[in-house]
Amino acid sequence: MEAHLRRCIVAGPCSAESERQTLETARALTGKINVFRAGIWKPRTRPSDFEGVGAKALPWLAKVKQETGISVATEVANAGHVERCLAHGLDVVWIGARTTVSPFAVQEIADALRGTKQKIWVKNPVNPDLALWLGAVERLERADLTPWVIHRGFSVYHKGPYRNAPQWQLALEFRRLRPDIPMLCDPSHICGKRELISAVAQHALDLQMDGLMVEVHPRPHEALSDPAQQLTPDAFLALLEILVFRRPHPDSFEFDAAIAEHRKHIDRIDEELTQLLCERLRVVEKVAELKRRHAVTAFQLERWDELIHKRTVQAGTLGLDVEFLTDVYKLIHEAALERQSRLMNSETVAK
C-alpha cells in the first residue's frame, strides 16, 4: 500500500445544510484534509427526520472544490443520485451502510457507474455480515470500478458505549481477505459521541487502516443530523495534532529479532491453549453422556453462574480484563453446549 493511502483524511459535516455552512466548514479544513465529505441525501429511520437538502446542495460542493481545491464526496443510494453527482463533477461517491445491505441497490449503482473512472467507496452494511460487504465490492469491481471501503461499525443488540459496535475482527477479516483494497475508518459513526472519537481513531490507525472519515460542523449543537458525534473544526484540527501515524514495518534488525522471539513465545502459548481446549471438549463429551443417561438438560444455569463467577474473580486477581474473559468464556460455553446437545440427541436423531 502506498504511503499516501495511509494518510487519507476525510472530513466535513454529516449534512450539507446550507451553502454558507458547507463553505464555512470547507474553508476551516483547507490544507488539512484530502477529501471534503457532506451528505445531501440522508436515509433516515423515520420519515419525519431530516433527510438532507438533496440535489440543490451539489452546486455547493462544486463551489467547495472550485474555491479550496479539495476533492469532494457525498453518499449515493440509487442511479439517479449517481447521475447527478457525475454531472456536477464530484470526485468521490460512497455507498452508505443502509444501502450496502441491498444487492439490488448496489447493482443499480454499479451499473450507473459502469464505464466511468469515478472513485467509489463502500461502507460496511448495518448488520455484521462480511459476505454482504465483500459482495458489494465485487459488484462494483465487475463494473470495472476500483472501490475503497469504510469501516463504520455495526448495529448489534449489545452496543456497549458505542452507537455502532466496532467489531474490529470483521474489519480485520475483510483486510485479510482483500488486502488490496484501502480501508478508511469512520469513528464518528462508530462512536456516536464526540468524546470517544479520539481513542477510536487512534485504534483504527494502529490497526493499519488507511485513513479516517470524521464528521465536522462549525456549530455541532445546531446540526440538523447527528449533532452529538460531530466535532468543531478546531476540535478536529486538535485531533489531527495528537494522532500518531505509525509505520506498519519498521526498518530495524533489532526490532525484527526481538519481535520474532516474542512471537515464538506466543505461538507456544497458543499451541498449549489449543490443546487445553481440545481436552476441555473431551471432558464435555463425558459430561454429555452422563446427562443423556440421567435425562438432564444440557444447560445448567447454576453451573454457568458458578463458572463465570470463578473465572471473573480469577481475572480480577490476575489483572485481566473481566469483560474480555467473559466474552471468551461465552464462546467456550456456547461451543460446549452445542457439543453436548449434539451428542445427547444423536441417538434420538438416529432413531
Steps between C-alpha positions, in 0.01 A plus 500: 500500500641837404586731788254770392208258536584458865450872549164557329302736722135563415293754693194719475148531634260212535262703281546794268234724655562826316753646261639718777545213746655277233753758384577615856590144597709440188695823544586405857635165381693619194854365494427243770294235323506301177125476439206714614190297584140616538179302482217639287271197480457359850324163544328533838313253716197724537354705211457797734878522552715735293577317175742749346451791267546288189639593161493874566817450711701366205595852380618574854738204486617603155572845643700345786715319245544811285582732790718276720634239259392222736343190346133462593287196586142411585285193558288346225223244528370456143577563134332841505736619773797369302398683182463831683838461670674419172340803337640727774850353494516350848828322557370221723166341577441249775240234566358527850450221753124482443550461125780243519252251646305498171668318209239648263587857604875436479459346154298800384778733614766279339311502170463878514876539552605243240735652243602790726817552700301620800649433841258295709513406868285240678406515865450173683137385518299599808492139618823304563498304173842472339362327190272797423793739527720286277211449258447873461868544416486216247198651323688827459813322378296317237399844373875575456510728804769510769324536835632593840314401814402679820468334839226682694396238753198271521155511653479225761278426798768572761676817385693588815624859503478541122227597259618222270712216632847512339534121474858553390540129427264531201694794359825312546355189336397715202857628481637146520278390211549817293832661598502679164206726592569817701287530814403822676345514845201717591539552878212751505242235417666238716501726805186708473661727761775746421688430822571141390632584154865557587560155650313317223680696228839415648405135538397488133836643395679251723316224310659630177186658360578733215332812631204653677161651417394742774190717522570869558248784540568865590217491759426136587224591746306653208553205263187359338634144519726316745601803710654291780768340281625803309815692593559870456775585250729602788439171681562306180830679433603434861420132443729489197780641714484221758444203267804281444545354151722201566689297244383146427856370457799663672835490327687351795683169539482532879121534487462205262712274720325598823146468366579164339601367841181631663291347224661161554396526863144594399488206258599260778228639727244476218592137441447427869167687498381298201596173667323606821185593309500158334544335840214709641268389221589135564389548862185673374421186300518292818267748672259473206487122532417528870225753433358285222482191721331691780272712272651828621494818291819613328478854641542534876447858618658451842814348346528783247469762774761317707742476207471868410537607863814293556667608182419872539639494855814336364520756220481785749775343711726461197428848363323360193211695346182343640285588199754340267513178701120489524474527121753219459311272737171577330648362180644198680170434676305536177727244332467265798119522497491438125726193542293368793171549319624324187633202692197476731261498205700291256329181613155663470579628151626157394170344604 
